Structures are given as C-alpha cells and as structure tokens.
C-alpha cells in the first residue's frame, strides 16, 4: 500500500504465525519495521487477502488462515498510531 511519501509493506511469516508492517520512506530511501506490542497485533495470521488504504487506515479483508480456512473478516491498521483493530 502506498501514500504520497511512504510504501507500507505487510509481511506474513507462516512459520512464526506473525504479521509485520514495514514502512519504506520513498524520499529518504530507508525502511523500518513497526514495533508490535503484545496487545497491539493483528488478530491472527492471514494470506491471500485484499488490502486497501483509505486516508490513515489500511484495511485487510478475507484471505486464508494458517489452516487454509477461508476468512470473512476485516482488520484495520491505523498508520497514524500504528495500531491494529479487528
């Protein structure tokens, strides 16, 4: 996902069942990861989802979980506060 200055990279790690958000600054040409706190993580692993950015929010919908079960849920990542909501 991209806004005017940043590229947001949503990385899924299947073995560790972990999602990570990286931000690439297009002007400074550097990338950094968003620190995840125990109470600030997405509600589980997903892949093959749809994503869209709207203002300061990235929405993830659907996809598959680590058991290959089809998901029908929506998650939100707020890029102004770096927090997840389900």
PDB file of N, CA, C and O in Angstrom:
ATOM      1  N   UNK A   1       0.857  -1.163   0.000  1.00  0.00           N
ATOM      2  CA  UNK A   1       0.000   0.000   0.000  1.00  0.00           C
ATOM      3  C   UNK A   1       0.911   1.235   0.000  1.00  0.00           C
ATOM      4  O   UNK A   1       2.014   1.192   0.544  1.00  0.00           O
ATOM      5  N   UNK A   2       0.455   2.319  -0.601  1.00  0.00           N
ATOM      6  CA  UNK A   2       1.303   3.491  -0.733  1.00  0.00           C
ATOM      7  C   UNK A   2       0.500   4.764  -0.511  1.00  0.00           C
ATOM      8  O   UNK A   2      -0.618   4.899  -1.007  1.00  0.00           O
ATOM      9  N   UNK A   3       1.087   5.703   0.246  1.00  0.00           N
ATOM     10  CA  UNK A   3       0.539   7.056   0.256  1.00  0.00           C
ATOM     11  C   UNK A   3       1.560   7.930  -0.472  1.00  0.00           C
ATOM     12  O   UNK A   3       2.370   7.401  -1.234  1.00  0.00           O
ATOM     13  N   UNK A   4       1.551   9.220  -0.270  1.00  0.00           N
ATOM     14  CA  UNK A   4       2.421  10.095  -1.050  1.00  0.00           C
ATOM     15  C   UNK A   4       3.903   9.937  -0.760  1.00  0.00           C
ATOM     16  O   UNK A   4       4.723  10.108  -1.662  1.00  0.00           O
ATOM     17  N   UNK A   5       4.268   9.615   0.469  1.00  0.00           N
ATOM     18  CA  UNK A   5       5.682   9.541   0.835  1.00  0.00           C
ATOM     19  C   UNK A   5       6.116   8.151   1.274  1.00  0.00           C
ATOM     20  O   UNK A   5       7.309   7.848   1.251  1.00  0.00           O
ATOM     21  N   UNK A   6       5.182   7.304   1.671  1.00  0.00           N
ATOM     22  CA  UNK A   6       5.545   6.020   2.259  1.00  0.00           C
ATOM     23  C   UNK A   6       4.919   4.853   1.511  1.00  0.00           C
ATOM     24  O   UNK A   6       3.822   4.954   0.962  1.00  0.00           O
ATOM     25  N   UNK A   7       5.640   3.760   1.505  1.00  0.00           N
ATOM     26  CA  UNK A   7       5.145   2.498   0.982  1.00  0.00           C
ATOM     27  C   UNK A   7       4.988   1.571   2.176  1.00  0.00           C
ATOM     28  O   UNK A   7       5.944   1.365   2.924  1.00  0.00           O
ATOM     29  N   UNK A   8       3.811   1.013   2.368  1.00  0.00           N
ATOM     30  CA  UNK A   8       3.531   0.137   3.510  1.00  0.00           C
ATOM     31  C   UNK A   8       3.583  -1.306   3.024  1.00  0.00           C
ATOM     32  O   UNK A   8       2.867  -1.688   2.097  1.00  0.00           O
ATOM     33  N   UNK A   9       4.427  -2.092   3.651  1.00  0.00           N
ATOM     34  CA  UNK A   9       4.622  -3.485   3.270  1.00  0.00           C
ATOM     35  C   UNK A   9       4.106  -4.358   4.408  1.00  0.00           C
ATOM     36  O   UNK A   9       4.585  -4.264   5.538  1.00  0.00           O
ATOM     37  N   UNK A  10       3.135  -5.199   4.106  1.00  0.00           N
ATOM     38  CA  UNK A  10       2.556  -6.100   5.097  1.00  0.00           C
ATOM     39  C   UNK A  10       3.167  -7.473   4.866  1.00  0.00           C
ATOM     40  O   UNK A  10       2.925  -8.103   3.837  1.00  0.00           O
ATOM     41  N   UNK A  11       3.958  -7.932   5.826  1.00  0.00           N
ATOM     42  CA  UNK A  11       4.685  -9.191   5.684  1.00  0.00           C
ATOM     43  C   UNK A  11       4.055 -10.242   6.575  1.00  0.00           C
ATOM     44  O   UNK A  11       3.803 -10.004   7.756  1.00  0.00           O
ATOM     45  N   UNK A  12       3.807 -11.394   6.005  1.00  0.00           N
ATOM     46  CA  UNK A  12       3.307 -12.537   6.759  1.00  0.00           C
ATOM     47  C   UNK A  12       4.419 -13.569   6.853  1.00  0.00           C
ATOM     48  O   UNK A  12       5.105 -13.850   5.870  1.00  0.00           O
ATOM     49  N   UNK A  13       4.587 -14.121   8.022  1.00  0.00           N
ATOM     50  CA  UNK A  13       5.593 -15.155   8.228  1.00  0.00           C
ATOM     51  C   UNK A  13       4.857 -16.414   8.673  1.00  0.00           C
ATOM     52  O   UNK A  13       4.449 -16.514   9.831  1.00  0.00           O
ATOM     53  N   UNK A  14       4.686 -17.367   7.777  1.00  0.00           N
ATOM     54  CA  UNK A  14       3.866 -18.544   8.031  1.00  0.00           C
ATOM     55  C   UNK A  14       4.399 -19.389   9.180  1.00  0.00           C
ATOM     56  O   UNK A  14       3.621 -19.859  10.009  1.00  0.00           O
ATOM     57  N   UNK A  15       5.711 -19.591   9.242  1.00  0.00           N
ATOM     58  CA  UNK A  15       6.280 -20.464  10.274  1.00  0.00           C
ATOM     59  C   UNK A  15       6.099 -19.882  11.670  1.00  0.00           C
ATOM     60  O   UNK A  15       5.877 -20.624  12.627  1.00  0.00           O
ATOM     61  N   UNK A  16       6.190 -18.580  11.793  1.00  0.00           N
ATOM     62  CA  UNK A  16       6.065 -17.951  13.108  1.00  0.00           C
ATOM     63  C   UNK A  16       4.660 -17.436  13.373  1.00  0.00           C
ATOM     64  O   UNK A  16       4.389 -16.891  14.443  1.00  0.00           O
ATOM     65  N   UNK A  17       3.772 -17.604  12.415  1.00  0.00           N
ATOM     66  CA  UNK A  17       2.392 -17.107  12.507  1.00  0.00           C
ATOM     67  C   UNK A  17       2.395 -15.662  13.017  1.00  0.00           C
ATOM     68  O   UNK A  17       1.788 -15.343  14.040  1.00  0.00           O
ATOM     69  N   UNK A  18       3.085 -14.811  12.285  1.00  0.00           N
ATOM     70  CA  UNK A  18       3.266 -13.434  12.718  1.00  0.00           C
ATOM     71  C   UNK A  18       3.094 -12.497  11.535  1.00  0.00           C
ATOM     72  O   UNK A  18       3.561 -12.786  10.434  1.00  0.00           O
ATOM     73  N   UNK A  19       2.435 -11.396  11.758  1.00  0.00           N
ATOM     74  CA  UNK A  19       2.332 -10.349  10.743  1.00  0.00           C
ATOM     75  C   UNK A  19       3.228  -9.195  11.163  1.00  0.00           C
ATOM     76  O   UNK A  19       3.336  -8.885  12.349  1.00  0.00           O
ATOM     77  N   UNK A  20       3.866  -8.564  10.194  1.00  0.00           N
ATOM     78  CA  UNK A  20       4.738  -7.435  10.475  1.00  0.00           C
ATOM     79  C   UNK A  20       4.463  -6.357   9.439  1.00  0.00           C
ATOM     80  O   UNK A  20       4.234  -6.660   8.268  1.00  0.00           O
ATOM     81  N   UNK A  21       4.486  -5.113   9.862  1.00  0.00           N
ATOM     82  CA  UNK A  21       4.323  -3.984   8.962  1.00  0.00           C
ATOM     83  C   UNK A  21       5.664  -3.288   8.837  1.00  0.00           C
ATOM     84  O   UNK A  21       6.304  -2.964   9.838  1.00  0.00           O
ATOM     85  N   UNK A  22       6.085  -3.062   7.605  1.00  0.00           N
ATOM     86  CA  UNK A  22       7.291  -2.294   7.321  1.00  0.00           C
ATOM     87  C   UNK A  22       6.877  -1.037   6.580  1.00  0.00           C
ATOM     88  O   UNK A  22       5.929  -1.042   5.795  1.00  0.00           O
ATOM     89  N   UNK A  23       7.596   0.030   6.840  1.00  0.00           N
ATOM     90  CA  UNK A  23       7.329   1.297   6.167  1.00  0.00           C
ATOM     91  C   UNK A  23       8.596   1.700   5.432  1.00  0.00           C
ATOM     92  O   UNK A  23       9.677   1.766   6.019  1.00  0.00           O
ATOM     93  N   UNK A  24       8.450   1.968   4.142  1.00  0.00           N
ATOM     94  CA  UNK A  24       9.568   2.423   3.324  1.00  0.00           C
ATOM     95  C   UNK A  24       9.341   3.884   3.002  1.00  0.00           C
ATOM     96  O   UNK A  24       8.340   4.250   2.386  1.00  0.00           O
ATOM     97  N   UNK A  25      10.284   4.721   3.427  1.00  0.00           N
ATOM     98  CA  UNK A  25      10.222   6.154   3.161  1.00  0.00           C
ATOM     99  C   UNK A  25      10.780   6.398   1.760  1.00  0.00           C
ATOM    100  O   UNK A  25      11.972   6.205   1.521  1.00  0.00           O
ATOM    101  N   UNK A  26       9.928   6.817   0.847  1.00  0.00           N
ATOM    102  CA  UNK A  26      10.323   6.986  -0.546  1.00  0.00           C
ATOM    103  C   UNK A  26      11.272   8.157  -0.757  1.00  0.00           C
ATOM    104  O   UNK A  26      12.052   8.149  -1.710  1.00  0.00           O
ATOM    105  N   UNK A  27      11.225   9.158   0.105  1.00  0.00           N
ATOM    106  CA  UNK A  27      12.116  10.304  -0.035  1.00  0.00           C
ATOM    107  C   UNK A  27      13.499  10.017   0.533  1.00  0.00           C
ATOM    108  O   UNK A  27      14.510  10.337  -0.092  1.00  0.00           O
ATOM    109  N   UNK A  28      13.544   9.409   1.725  1.00  0.00           N
ATOM    110  CA  UNK A  28      14.830   9.128   2.366  1.00  0.00           C
ATOM    111  C   UNK A  28      15.417   7.786   1.946  1.00  0.00           C
ATOM    112  O   UNK A  28      16.581   7.492   2.220  1.00  0.00           O
ATOM    113  N   UNK A  29      14.592   6.968   1.271  1.00  0.00           N
ATOM    114  CA  UNK A  29      15.001   5.654   0.783  1.00  0.00           C
ATOM    115  C   UNK A  29      15.501   4.738   1.900  1.00  0.00           C
ATOM    116  O   UNK A  29      16.544   4.094   1.783  1.00  0.00           O
ATOM    117  N   UNK A  30      14.726   4.699   2.987  1.00  0.00           N
ATOM    118  CA  UNK A  30      15.019   3.785   4.090  1.00  0.00           C
ATOM    119  C   UNK A  30      13.729   3.059   4.487  1.00  0.00           C
ATOM    120  O   UNK A  30      12.622   3.560   4.292  1.00  0.00           O
ATOM    121  N   UNK A  31      13.909   1.880   5.042  1.00  0.00           N
ATOM    122  CA  UNK A  31      12.765   1.088   5.511  1.00  0.00           C
ATOM    123  C   UNK A  31      12.941   0.797   6.987  1.00  0.00           C
ATOM    124  O   UNK A  31      14.063   0.666   7.476  1.00  0.00           O
ATOM    125  N   UNK A  32      11.839   0.700   7.684  1.00  0.00           N
ATOM    126  CA  UNK A  32      11.875   0.330   9.090  1.00  0.00           C
ATOM    127  C   UNK A  32      10.604  -0.427   9.437  1.00  0.00           C
ATOM    128  O   UNK A  32       9.563  -0.244   8.806  1.00  0.00           O
ATOM    129  N   UNK A  33      10.702  -1.269  10.435  1.00  0.00           N
ATOM    130  CA  UNK A  33       9.559  -2.049  10.880  1.00  0.00           C
ATOM    131  C   UNK A  33       8.795  -1.326  11.969  1.00  0.00           C
ATOM    132  O   UNK A  33       9.365  -0.565  12.752  1.00  0.00           O
ATOM    133  N   UNK A  34       7.496  -1.576  12.007  1.00  0.00           N
ATOM    134  CA  UNK A  34       6.645  -1.019  13.056  1.00  0.00           C
ATOM    135  C   UNK A  34       6.684  -1.981  14.234  1.00  0.00           C
ATOM    136  O   UNK A  34       6.412  -3.172  14.081  1.00  0.00           O
ATOM    137  N   UNK A  35       7.017  -1.468  15.393  1.00  0.00           N
ATOM    138  CA  UNK A  35       7.107  -2.317  16.583  1.00  0.00           C
ATOM    139  C   UNK A  35       5.713  -2.792  16.991  1.00  0.00           C
ATOM    140  O   UNK A  35       4.781  -1.999  17.128  1.00  0.00           O
ATOM    141  N   UNK A  36       5.598  -4.099  17.180  1.00  0.00           N
ATOM    142  CA  UNK A  36       4.329  -4.676  17.623  1.00  0.00           C
ATOM    143  C   UNK A  36       4.402  -4.972  19.111  1.00  0.00           C
ATOM    144  O   UNK A  36       5.359  -5.583  19.587  1.00  0.00           O
ATOM    145  N   UNK A  37       3.410  -4.547  19.825  1.00  0.00           N
ATOM    146  CA  UNK A  37       3.314  -4.844  21.236  1.00  0.00           C
ATOM    147  C   UNK A  37       2.341  -5.999  21.423  1.00  0.00           C
ATOM    148  O   UNK A  37       1.510  -6.247  20.548  1.00  0.00           O
ATOM    149  N   UNK A  38       2.422  -6.693  22.516  1.00  0.00           N
ATOM    150  CA  UNK A  38       1.602  -7.875  22.747  1.00  0.00           C
ATOM    151  C   UNK A  38       0.110  -7.580  22.582  1.00  0.00           C
ATOM    152  O   UNK A  38      -0.632  -8.402  22.043  1.00  0.00           O
ATOM    153  N   UNK A  39      -0.323  -6.418  23.042  1.00  0.00           N
ATOM    154  CA  UNK A  39      -1.739  -6.067  22.932  1.00  0.00           C
ATOM    155  C   UNK A  39      -2.046  -5.297  21.646  1.00  0.00           C
ATOM    156  O   UNK A  39      -3.161  -4.806  21.472  1.00  0.00           O
ATOM    157  N   UNK A  40      -1.070  -5.189  20.750  1.00  0.00           N
ATOM    158  CA  UNK A  40      -1.251  -4.441  19.510  1.00  0.00           C
ATOM    159  C   UNK A  40      -0.777  -5.276  18.322  1.00  0.00           C
ATOM    160  O   UNK A  40       0.163  -4.902  17.620  1.00  0.00           O
ATOM    161  N   UNK A  41      -1.436  -6.399  18.110  1.00  0.00           N
ATOM    162  CA  UNK A  41      -1.111  -7.260  16.986  1.00  0.00           C
ATOM    163  C   UNK A  41      -2.390  -7.576  16.228  1.00  0.00           C
ATOM    164  O   UNK A  41      -3.482  -7.514  16.793  1.00  0.00           O
ATOM    165  N   UNK A  42      -2.258  -7.912  14.956  1.00  0.00           N
ATOM    166  CA  UNK A  42      -3.455  -8.335  14.235  1.00  0.00           C
ATOM    167  C   UNK A  42      -4.017  -9.604  14.864  1.00  0.00           C
ATOM    168  O   UNK A  42      -3.316 -10.312  15.587  1.00  0.00           O
ATOM    169  N   UNK A  43      -5.270  -9.884  14.587  1.00  0.00           N
ATOM    170  CA  UNK A  43      -5.946 -10.981  15.280  1.00  0.00           C
ATOM    171  C   UNK A  43      -5.623 -12.344  14.690  1.00  0.00           C
ATOM    172  O   UNK A  43      -6.435 -13.263  14.804  1.00  0.00           O
ATOM    173  N   UNK A  44      -4.497 -12.498  14.080  1.00  0.00           N
ATOM    174  CA  UNK A  44      -4.092 -13.801  13.564  1.00  0.00           C
ATOM    175  C   UNK A  44      -3.465 -13.708  12.189  1.00  0.00           C
ATOM    176  O   UNK A  44      -3.528 -12.678  11.517  1.00  0.00           O
ATOM    177  N   UNK A  45      -2.866 -14.798  11.797  1.00  0.00           N
ATOM    178  CA  UNK A  45      -2.187 -14.902  10.517  1.00  0.00           C
ATOM    179  C   UNK A  45      -3.204 -14.971   9.375  1.00  0.00           C
ATOM    180  O   UNK A  45      -4.243 -15.619   9.505  1.00  0.00           O
ATOM    181  N   UNK A  46      -2.910 -14.313   8.276  1.00  0.00           N
ATOM    182  CA  UNK A  46      -3.726 -14.413   7.064  1.00  0.00           C
ATOM    183  C   UNK A  46      -2.840 -14.154   5.857  1.00  0.00           C
ATOM    184  O   UNK A  46      -1.852 -13.424   5.930  1.00  0.00           O
ATOM    185  N   UNK A  47      -3.216 -14.769   4.751  1.00  0.00           N
ATOM    186  CA  UNK A  47      -2.541 -14.501   3.490  1.00  0.00           C
ATOM    187  C   UNK A  47      -3.566 -14.572   2.365  1.00  0.00           C
ATOM    188  O   UNK A  47      -4.694 -15.021   2.566  1.00  0.00           O
ATOM    189  N   UNK A  48      -3.161 -14.122   1.178  1.00  0.00           N
ATOM    190  CA  UNK A  48      -4.063 -14.034   0.021  1.00  0.00           C
ATOM    191  C   UNK A  48      -5.289 -13.164   0.324  1.00  0.00           C
ATOM    192  O   UNK A  48      -6.394 -13.470  -0.126  1.00  0.00           O
ATOM    193  N   UNK A  49      -5.097 -12.105   1.069  1.00  0.00           N
ATOM    194  CA  UNK A  49      -6.177 -11.188   1.426  1.00  0.00           C
ATOM    195  C   UNK A  49      -6.210 -10.008   0.462  1.00  0.00           C
ATOM    196  O   UNK A  49      -5.284  -9.812  -0.326  1.00  0.00           O
ATOM    197  N   UNK A  50      -7.261  -9.241   0.530  1.00  0.00           N
ATOM    198  CA  UNK A  50      -7.358  -7.980  -0.205  1.00  0.00           C
ATOM    199  C   UNK A  50      -7.020  -6.852   0.756  1.00  0.00           C
ATOM    200  O   UNK A  50      -7.357  -6.915   1.938  1.00  0.00           O
ATOM    201  N   UNK A  51      -6.353  -5.822   0.249  1.00  0.00           N
ATOM    202  CA  UNK A  51      -5.980  -4.683   1.087  1.00  0.00           C
ATOM    203  C   UNK A  51      -6.242  -3.390   0.326  1.00  0.00           C
ATOM    204  O   UNK A  51      -6.097  -3.315  -0.894  1.00  0.00           O
ATOM    205  N   UNK A  52      -6.635  -2.372   1.095  1.00  0.00           N
ATOM    206  CA  UNK A  52      -6.864  -1.044   0.522  1.00  0.00           C
ATOM    207  C   UNK A  52      -6.471  -0.011   1.569  1.00  0.00           C
ATOM    208  O   UNK A  52      -6.631  -0.235   2.769  1.00  0.00           O
ATOM    209  N   UNK A  53      -5.960   1.115   1.105  1.00  0.00           N
ATOM    210  CA  UNK A  53      -5.618   2.210   2.014  1.00  0.00           C
ATOM    211  C   UNK A  53      -6.656   3.314   1.834  1.00  0.00           C
ATOM    212  O   UNK A  53      -7.019   3.667   0.712  1.00  0.00           O
ATOM    213  N   UNK A  54      -7.131   3.856   2.966  1.00  0.00           N
ATOM    214  CA  UNK A  54      -8.121   4.927   2.956  1.00  0.00           C
ATOM    215  C   UNK A  54      -7.695   5.946   4.000  1.00  0.00           C
ATOM    216  O   UNK A  54      -7.861   5.720   5.199  1.00  0.00           O
ATOM    217  N   UNK A  55      -7.155   7.048   3.555  1.00  0.00           N
ATOM    218  CA  UNK A  55      -6.671   8.057   4.497  1.00  0.00           C
ATOM    219  C   UNK A  55      -5.513   7.512   5.309  1.00  0.00           C
ATOM    220  O   UNK A  55      -4.458   7.184   4.765  1.00  0.00           O
ATOM    221  N   UNK A  56      -5.719   7.416   6.619  1.00  0.00           N
ATOM    222  CA  UNK A  56      -4.681   6.914   7.517  1.00  0.00           C
ATOM    223  C   UNK A  56      -4.939   5.471   7.946  1.00  0.00           C
ATOM    224  O   UNK A  56      -4.403   5.023   8.960  1.00  0.00           O
ATOM    225  N   UNK A  57      -5.748   4.747   7.189  1.00  0.00           N
ATOM    226  CA  UNK A  57      -6.079   3.378   7.579  1.00  0.00           C
ATOM    227  C   UNK A  57      -5.852   2.411   6.418  1.00  0.00           C
ATOM    228  O   UNK A  57      -6.168   2.712   5.267  1.00  0.00           O
ATOM    229  N   UNK A  58      -5.300   1.248   6.746  1.00  0.00           N
ATOM    230  CA  UNK A  58      -5.171   0.155   5.792  1.00  0.00           C
ATOM    231  C   UNK A  58      -6.145  -0.919   6.235  1.00  0.00           C
ATOM    232  O   UNK A  58      -6.123  -1.344   7.390  1.00  0.00           O
ATOM    233  N   UNK A  59      -6.995  -1.356   5.328  1.00  0.00           N
ATOM    234  CA  UNK A  59      -7.971  -2.399   5.630  1.00  0.00           C
ATOM    235  C   UNK A  59      -7.557  -3.697   4.952  1.00  0.00           C
ATOM    236  O   UNK A  59      -7.201  -3.703   3.774  1.00  0.00           O
ATOM    237  N   UNK A  60      -7.605  -4.788   5.695  1.00  0.00           N
ATOM    238  CA  UNK A  60      -7.353  -6.126   5.163  1.00  0.00           C
ATOM    239  C   UNK A  60      -8.655  -6.903   5.258  1.00  0.00           C
ATOM    240  O   UNK A  60      -9.316  -6.912   6.296  1.00  0.00           O
ATOM    241  N   UNK A  61      -9.011  -7.556   4.158  1.00  0.00           N
ATOM    242  CA  UNK A  61     -10.253  -8.324   4.168  1.00  0.00           C
ATOM    243  C   UNK A  61     -10.013  -9.700   3.580  1.00  0.00           C
ATOM    244  O   UNK A  61      -9.288  -9.867   2.599  1.00  0.00           O
ATOM    245  N   UNK A  62     -10.649 -10.690   4.217  1.00  0.00           N
ATOM    246  CA  UNK A  62     -10.655 -12.046   3.682  1.00  0.00           C
ATOM    247  C   UNK A  62      -9.308 -12.717   3.740  1.00  0.00           C
ATOM    248  O   UNK A  62      -8.496 -12.445   4.624  1.00  0.00           O
ATOM    249  N   UNK A  63      -9.081 -13.596   2.789  1.00  0.00           N
ATOM    250  CA  UNK A  63      -7.852 -14.363   2.732  1.00  0.00           C
ATOM    251  C   UNK A  63      -8.023 -15.731   3.370  1.00  0.00           C
ATOM    252  O   UNK A  63      -9.137 -16.210   3.583  1.00  0.00           O
ATOM    253  N   UNK A  64      -6.890 -16.341   3.667  1.00  0.00           N
ATOM    254  CA  UNK A  64      -6.854 -17.666   4.287  1.00  0.00           C
ATOM    255  C   UNK A  64      -6.034 -17.594   5.558  1.00  0.00           C
ATOM    256  O   UNK A  64      -5.101 -16.797   5.658  1.00  0.00           O
ATOM    257  N   UNK A  65      -6.384 -18.438   6.548  1.00  0.00           N
ATOM    258  CA  UNK A  65      -5.569 -18.514   7.755  1.00  0.00           C
ATOM    259  C   UNK A  65      -4.549 -19.640   7.610  1.00  0.00           C
ATOM    260  O   UNK A  65      -4.446 -20.244   6.542  1.00  0.00           O
ATOM    261  N   UNK A  66      -3.791 -19.930   8.675  1.00  0.00           N
ATOM    262  CA  UNK A  66      -2.739 -20.942   8.578  1.00  0.00           C
ATOM    263  C   UNK A  66      -3.276 -22.359   8.421  1.00  0.00           C
ATOM    264  O   UNK A  66      -2.503 -23.267   8.115  1.00  0.00           O
ATOM    265  N   UNK A  67      -4.579 -22.580   8.622  1.00  0.00           N
ATOM    266  CA  UNK A  67      -5.207 -23.882   8.376  1.00  0.00           C
ATOM    267  C   UNK A  67      -5.899 -23.917   7.009  1.00  0.00           C
ATOM    268  O   UNK A  67      -6.658 -24.839   6.712  1.00  0.00           O
ATOM    269  N   UNK A  68      -5.631 -22.908   6.187  1.00  0.00           N
ATOM    270  CA  UNK A  68      -6.219 -22.755   4.853  1.00  0.00           C
ATOM    271  C   UNK A  68      -7.732 -22.578   4.899  1.00  0.00           C
ATOM    272  O   UNK A  68      -8.430 -22.895   3.936  1.00  0.00           O
ATOM    273  N   UNK A  69      -8.231 -22.073   6.016  1.00  0.00           N
ATOM    274  CA  UNK A  69      -9.655 -21.773   6.160  1.00  0.00           C
ATOM    275  C   UNK A  69      -9.916 -20.385   5.575  1.00  0.00           C
ATOM    276  O   UNK A  69      -9.180 -19.436   5.844  1.00  0.00           O
ATOM    277  N   UNK A  70     -10.968 -20.285   4.779  1.00  0.00           N
ATOM    278  CA  UNK A  70     -11.348 -19.016   4.178  1.00  0.00           C
ATOM    279  C   UNK A  70     -11.834 -18.051   5.258  1.00  0.00           C
ATOM    280  O   UNK A  70     -12.694 -18.399   6.068  1.00  0.00           O
ATOM    281  N   UNK A  71     -11.278 -16.839   5.266  1.00  0.00           N
ATOM    282  CA  UNK A  71     -11.648 -15.822   6.254  1.00  0.00           C
ATOM    283  C   UNK A  71     -12.644 -14.837   5.650  1.00  0.00           C
ATOM    284  O   UNK A  71     -12.568 -14.504   4.467  1.00  0.00           O
ATOM    285  N   UNK A  72     -13.569 -14.382   6.472  1.00  0.00           N
ATOM    286  CA  UNK A  72     -14.565 -13.393   6.068  1.00  0.00           C
ATOM    287  C   UNK A  72     -14.549 -12.263   7.094  1.00  0.00           C
ATOM    288  O   UNK A  72     -15.597 -11.813   7.558  1.00  0.00           O
ATOM    289  N   UNK A  73     -13.348 -11.816   7.438  1.00  0.00           N
ATOM    290  CA  UNK A  73     -13.191 -10.807   8.488  1.00  0.00           C
ATOM    291  C   UNK A  73     -12.422  -9.607   7.956  1.00  0.00           C
ATOM    292  O   UNK A  73     -11.718  -9.688   6.949  1.00  0.00           O
ATOM    293  N   UNK A  74     -12.575  -8.499   8.658  1.00  0.00           N
ATOM    294  CA  UNK A  74     -11.933  -7.244   8.301  1.00  0.00           C
ATOM    295  C   UNK A  74     -11.016  -6.826   9.444  1.00  0.00           C
ATOM    296  O   UNK A  74     -11.412  -6.852  10.609  1.00  0.00           O
ATOM    297  N   UNK A  75      -9.785  -6.438   9.104  1.00  0.00           N
ATOM    298  CA  UNK A  75      -8.862  -5.877  10.081  1.00  0.00           C
ATOM    299  C   UNK A  75      -8.414  -4.507   9.585  1.00  0.00           C
ATOM    300  O   UNK A  75      -8.387  -4.238   8.384  1.00  0.00           O
ATOM    301  N   UNK A  76      -8.065  -3.656  10.534  1.00  0.00           N
ATOM    302  CA  UNK A  76      -7.674  -2.286  10.201  1.00  0.00           C
ATOM    303  C   UNK A  76      -6.348  -1.972  10.871  1.00  0.00           C
ATOM    304  O   UNK A  76      -6.153  -2.265  12.051  1.00  0.00           O
ATOM    305  N   UNK A  77      -5.429  -1.369  10.102  1.00  0.00           N
ATOM    306  CA  UNK A  77      -4.175  -0.876  10.661  1.00  0.00           C
ATOM    307  C   UNK A  77      -4.169   0.630  10.490  1.00  0.00           C
ATOM    308  O   UNK A  77      -4.241   1.131   9.368  1.00  0.00           O
ATOM    309  N   UNK A  78      -4.082   1.359  11.604  1.00  0.00           N
ATOM    310  CA  UNK A  78      -4.076   2.825  11.591  1.00  0.00           C
ATOM    311  C   UNK A  78      -2.626   3.287  11.447  1.00  0.00           C
ATOM    312  O   UNK A  78      -1.814   3.082  12.349  1.00  0.00           O
ATOM    313  N   UNK A  79      -2.306   3.907  10.317  1.00  0.00           N
ATOM    314  CA  UNK A  79      -0.921   4.304  10.072  1.00  0.00           C
ATOM    315  C   UNK A  79      -0.531   5.595  10.796  1.00  0.00           C
ATOM    316  O   UNK A  79       0.636   5.984  10.772  1.00  0.00           O
ATOM    317  N   UNK A  80      -1.482   6.253  11.431  1.00  0.00           N
ATOM    318  CA  UNK A  80      -1.131   7.440  12.222  1.00  0.00           C
ATOM    319  C   UNK A  80      -0.761   7.064  13.655  1.00  0.00           C
ATOM    320  O   UNK A  80      -0.014   7.788  14.314  1.00  0.00           O
ATOM    321  N   UNK A  81      -1.285   5.925  14.141  1.00  0.00           N
ATOM    322  CA  UNK A  81      -0.995   5.485  15.517  1.00  0.00           C
ATOM    323  C   UNK A  81      -0.280   4.148  15.559  1.00  0.00           C
ATOM    324  O   UNK A  81       0.131   3.708  16.633  1.00  0.00           O
ATOM    325  N   UNK A  82      -0.121   3.488  14.416  1.00  0.00           N
ATOM    326  CA  UNK A  82       0.500   2.153  14.301  1.00  0.00           C
ATOM    327  C   UNK A  82      -0.214   1.132  15.182  1.00  0.00           C
ATOM    328  O   UNK A  82       0.423   0.341  15.879  1.00  0.00           O
ATOM    329  N   UNK A  83      -1.531   1.160  15.142  1.00  0.00           N
ATOM    330  CA  UNK A  83      -2.309   0.211  15.942  1.00  0.00           C
ATOM    331  C   UNK A  83      -3.242  -0.587  15.055  1.00  0.00           C
ATOM    332  O   UNK A  83      -3.703  -0.113  14.017  1.00  0.00           O
ATOM    333  N   UNK A  84      -3.514  -1.824  15.491  1.00  0.00           N
ATOM    334  CA  UNK A  84      -4.436  -2.728  14.797  1.00  0.00           C
ATOM    335  C   UNK A  84      -5.797  -2.721  15.472  1.00  0.00           C
ATOM    336  O   UNK A  84      -5.903  -2.575  16.689  1.00  0.00           O
ATOM    337  N   UNK A  85      -6.836  -2.881  14.661  1.00  0.00           N
ATOM    338  CA  UNK A  85      -8.195  -3.067  15.172  1.00  0.00           C
ATOM    339  C   UNK A  85      -8.830  -4.205  14.388  1.00  0.00           C
ATOM    340  O   UNK A  85      -8.561  -4.377  13.199  1.00  0.00           O
ATOM    341  N   UNK A  86      -9.670  -4.978  15.058  1.00  0.00           N
ATOM    342  CA  UNK A  86     -10.390  -6.058  14.379  1.00  0.00           C
ATOM    343  C   UNK A  86     -11.852  -5.726  14.273  1.00  0.00           C
ATOM    344  O   UNK A  86     -12.626  -6.515  13.731  1.00  0.00           O
TER     345      UNK A  86
END
